[in-house]
Amino acid sequence: MTTNTYAVEGRTVIITGAGSGMGREIARGFLDNGARVVAAGRRLEPLEETISGAAPERAVAITADVSDRGSVDRLVAETVGHFGGIDVIVSNAAIYIGGELADLPEDQWRSEFAVNVDGLYHLVAAASDHLVASKGSVTAISSVSGLAGDWGQAAYNASKHAVNGLIRSLALDYGDRGVRFNAVAPAFTATDMTSGIWKDEDNLGPFLNRIALGRVGRPGDVVGPVLFLSTDDASYITGSILTVDGGTSASTGQPHA
C-alpha cells in the first residue's frame, strides 16, 4: 500500500484481532499511512509480528480478550496511557462456529456472541468518552452473513446480524456527538479461519460460482475501505454497512447459467 494514500496520519487506532488475516493487514495499512497503531489480540507473539519494524512511538502490541470487559477496559487504559487518546477503533476480532442450531451446544452459541457481539459492545462502552473527545469513528468488520442467511451457520449469522444492527443504533445514538459508526461486510475471504475451504478446489467451486469477480476475497481487500471510513473524506458516512464481497450480495441466489 502506498504511504499517505489515506489521511489518517497521527491518528491513534485500535485494531482487535490484529494478529492475523484481515486484522493484520488493516493494522499494517494504518501504519503505512502514518497512523499510531495498537495491535490487540489474545496472543502477544503474532501481534508483535504484525507491527514488526514499527517504531515504539508508532505502534504497540497489547494482549486483550474482547469477550471480557475488564480486559477491554485495560486495553483502552493502556492505549490512552501510551498515545494520549483514541481516534479510531476497528472491531475485527471474531470467531466462527458452524452447525445447525439444534446440534450447537449452548456454550458454543454464547462464545460466538461473546466475541462477535459483546466484543464490539465492550470496546464502545470502554472507549466512548475518548471517541467523543476526538470526534472519532468505529468500524466493525461484519460479514455478508449479517445481511442474509446461510445453511448451517445459525450462530454466526445471528451474531453478524446483531453487529450490523448495533452499528446502526450506535450511529444514531452518537451522531450528535460527532462519533461515526460503520461496518464493512466481506464475503468469503481466504484467511486461516477458512483455510479448510479455499485450499480445497472441490470445496471452493460452489463459492466461486456466487462471486461476480470470480475469486475469493483476500485479507487486503478490506484495508482501503476501512481506512477510507476512518478519514475526514467519510465525515458524512455513518450507520452504513459497506459490502466488500466481490459482488456476492448482488446475486439473487439463482445458479450461474
Solvent accessible surface area in square Angstrom, and as a share of the most:
residue,aa,sasa,rsa
1,M,114,0.51
2,T,102,0.59
3,T,83,0.48
4,N,90,0.46
5,T,80,0.46
6,Y,53,0.20
7,A,74,0.57
8,V,0,0.00
9,E,122,0.54
10,G,33,0.31
11,R,56,0.20
12,T,1,0.01
13,V,0,0.00
14,I,0,0.00
15,I,0,0.00
16,T,1,0.01
17,G,23,0.22
18,A,0,0.00
19,G,14,0.13
20,S,56,0.36
21,G,23,0.22
22,M,35,0.16
23,G,0,0.00
24,R,39,0.14
25,E,64,0.29
26,I,0,0.00
27,A,0,0.00
28,R,87,0.32
29,G,3,0.03
30,F,0,0.00
31,L,24,0.12
32,D,58,0.30
33,N,0,0.00
34,G,16,0.16
35,A,0,0.00
36,R,73,0.27
37,V,0,0.00
38,V,0,0.00
39,A,0,0.00
40,A,2,0.01
41,G,11,0.11
42,R,153,0.56
43,R,164,0.60
44,L,83,0.41
45,E,132,0.59
46,P,21,0.13
47,L,1,0.01
48,E,87,0.39
49,E,94,0.42
50,T,3,0.02
51,I,23,0.11
52,S,87,0.56
53,G,86,0.83
54,A,36,0.28
55,A,39,0.30
56,P,101,0.64
57,E,117,0.52
58,R,74,0.27
59,A,7,0.05
60,V,31,0.18
61,A,19,0.15
62,I,10,0.05
63,T,48,0.28
64,A,7,0.05
65,D,44,0.23
66,V,12,0.07
67,S,35,0.22
68,D,69,0.36
69,R,91,0.33
70,G,47,0.45
71,S,16,0.10
72,V,0,0.00
73,D,58,0.30
74,R,97,0.35
75,L,0,0.00
76,V,6,0.03
77,A,64,0.50
78,E,75,0.34
79,T,0,0.00
80,V,38,0.22
81,G,69,0.66
82,H,91,0.41
83,F,28,0.12
84,G,64,0.61
85,G,21,0.20
86,I,1,0.01
87,D,35,0.18
88,V,2,0.01
89,I,0,0.00
90,V,0,0.00
91,S,14,0.09
92,N,17,0.09
93,A,25,0.20
94,A,36,0.28
95,I,52,0.26
96,Y,86,0.33
97,I,36,0.18
98,G,32,0.31
99,G,30,0.29
100,E,115,0.51
101,L,108,0.54
102,A,105,0.81
103,D,114,0.59
104,L,21,0.10
105,P,66,0.41
106,E,112,0.50
107,D,97,0.50
108,Q,70,0.31
109,W,71,0.25
110,R,146,0.53
111,S,47,0.30
112,E,0,0.00
113,F,48,0.20
114,A,26,0.20
115,V,10,0.06
116,N,7,0.04
117,V,22,0.13
118,D,55,0.28
119,G,1,0.01
120,L,2,0.01
121,Y,116,0.44
122,H,18,0.08
123,L,1,0.00
124,V,8,0.04
125,A,39,0.30
126,A,20,0.16
127,A,0,0.00
128,S,17,0.11
129,D,114,0.59
130,H,59,0.27
131,L,1,0.01
132,V,42,0.24
133,A,87,0.67
134,S,42,0.27
135,K,129,0.55
136,G,8,0.07
137,S,4,0.03
138,V,1,0.00
139,T,1,0.00
140,A,2,0.02
141,I,8,0.04
142,S,4,0.03
143,S,9,0.06
144,V,26,0.15
145,S,14,0.09
146,G,4,0.04
147,L,72,0.36
148,A,64,0.49
149,G,62,0.60
150,D,60,0.31
151,W,246,0.86
152,G,29,0.28
153,Q,42,0.19
154,A,37,0.28
155,A,0,0.00
156,Y,24,0.09
157,N,13,0.06
158,A,35,0.27
159,S,0,0.00
160,K,6,0.03
161,H,81,0.36
162,A,35,0.27
163,V,4,0.02
164,N,3,0.01
165,G,36,0.35
166,L,48,0.24
167,I,0,0.00
168,R,116,0.42
169,S,56,0.36
170,L,20,0.10
171,A,5,0.04
172,L,151,0.75
173,D,82,0.43
174,Y,31,0.12
175,G,39,0.38
176,D,132,0.68
177,R,105,0.38
178,G,33,0.32
179,V,1,0.01
180,R,31,0.11
181,F,1,0.00
182,N,1,0.01
183,A,0,0.00
184,V,0,0.00
185,A,0,0.00
186,P,6,0.04
187,A,18,0.14
188,F,30,0.12
189,T,10,0.06
190,A,21,0.16
191,T,20,0.11
192,D,114,0.59
193,M,98,0.44
194,T,26,0.15
195,S,32,0.21
196,G,59,0.57
197,I,53,0.27
198,W,80,0.28
199,K,143,0.61
200,D,57,0.29
201,E,151,0.68
202,D,128,0.66
203,N,71,0.36
204,L,25,0.12
205,G,26,0.25
206,P,85,0.53
207,F,75,0.31
208,L,60,0.30
209,N,99,0.51
210,R,94,0.34
211,I,14,0.07
212,A,82,0.63
213,L,132,0.66
214,G,48,0.46
215,R,87,0.32
216,V,24,0.14
217,G,20,0.19
218,R,132,0.48
219,P,28,0.18
220,G,37,0.36
221,D,43,0.22
222,V,2,0.01
223,V,4,0.02
224,G,16,0.15
225,P,33,0.21
226,V,0,0.00
227,L,0,0.00
228,F,71,0.30
229,L,5,0.03
230,S,1,0.01
231,T,3,0.02
232,D,100,0.52
233,D,117,0.61
234,A,0,0.00
235,S,75,0.48
236,Y,214,0.81
237,I,55,0.28
238,T,60,0.35
239,G,21,0.20
240,S,42,0.27
241,I,28,0.14
242,L,72,0.36
243,T,54,0.31
244,V,33,0.19
245,D,17,0.09
246,G,25,0.24
247,G,22,0.22
248,T,22,0.13
249,S,61,0.40
250,A,87,0.68
251,S,46,0.30
252,T,118,0.68
253,G,40,0.38
254,Q,136,0.61
255,P,120,0.76
256,H,149,0.67
257,A,136,1.06
